[in-house]
Amino acid sequence: ARKALEGGTFTGYSAICVAGVLPPDGILVAMDVSEESAAIAARYAQKQHGLKRVAIADWDVHHGNGTQHVFEEDPTVFYASTHQWPLYPGTGLREEKGQGNILNVPLPPGAGSIF
């Protein structure tokens, strides 16, 4: 999280600060390669750097049920996930909205990519 907040990027299991510049109220966007890392980075950014709001974007084949569960009652963290449905772990329905801070976009198998 520290490296992301300073405008750096990580590889592997970590977070990326999208523009390298944070607005005054502080928004860190963590891309969830490992849901544990994104959750830890989000909370670290809030506790150590005083960020008021954090967004986590998770896009891969599986829903990040652990990250969603950690933050579903915390409106200071926005969690968005695109994932294949149906597939393990069987969570991530559109109806799962937390406190209005959860956005799930389940996709059918073979939905492909624009890249």
Secondary structure, DSSP 8 states (H G I E B T S, - for coil): -HHHHTT----SSS---SSS---TT-EEEEE-SSHHHHHHHHHHHHHHH--SEEEEEEESSS--HHHHHHHTT-TTEEEEEEEESS-TT----TT--TTTTEEEEEE-TT-----
